[in-house]
Amino acid sequence: MDVQLMTTEPPTSDIHVCHAGPCRARGAEAVLVEIEELVSAVNGKCNVHQIGCLRYCSEAPNAVVVPRG
């Protein structure tokens, strides 16, 4: 599920939340929901995406912020 907030300005960043096995098992869905709620609460100018493995399975769950520009 990708969430795109409607703003008058283009997004300034993308937040990718891993949903591969270890991250999913350690709460990635809750992390995704929390980030979506926080971004929405502050009218954030970013997109939130669930993606595949970020290759840091031992530190799961994982997310990364990728600035645009």
VENHU-V727220 format. One record per backbone hydrogen bond with DSSP energy under -0.5 kcal/mol. NH is the residue of the N-H (numbers start at 1). CO is the residue of the C=O. E is the energy in kcal/mol with one decimal. If there is no record, write none. Layout:
NH	CO	E
NH	CO	E
This chain:
3	48	-2.5
4	2	-0.5
5	3	-0.5
5	46	-0.6
7	5	-0.7
12	45	-3.8
13	45	-0.9
14	66	-2.3
15	47	-3.3
16	14	-0.5
16	64	-2.9
17	15	-0.5
17	49	-2.8
18	16	-0.5
18	62	-2.2
19	51	-2.6
24	20	-2.9
25	21	-2.6
26	22	-1.2
27	24	-1.3
28	23	-2.1
31	27	-1.9
32	28	-2.8
33	29	-2.4
34	30	-2.4
35	31	-2.5
36	32	-2.6
37	33	-2.4
38	34	-2.5
39	35	-2.8
40	36	-2.2
41	37	-2.4
42	38	-1.5
43	40	-1.3
44	39	-3.3
46	44	-0.8
47	13	-1.9
48	3	-1.9
49	15	-3.1
51	17	-2.3
59	56	-2.3
60	57	-1.6
64	16	-2.3
66	14	-3.4
66	64	-0.5
67	65	-0.6
68	12	-3.2
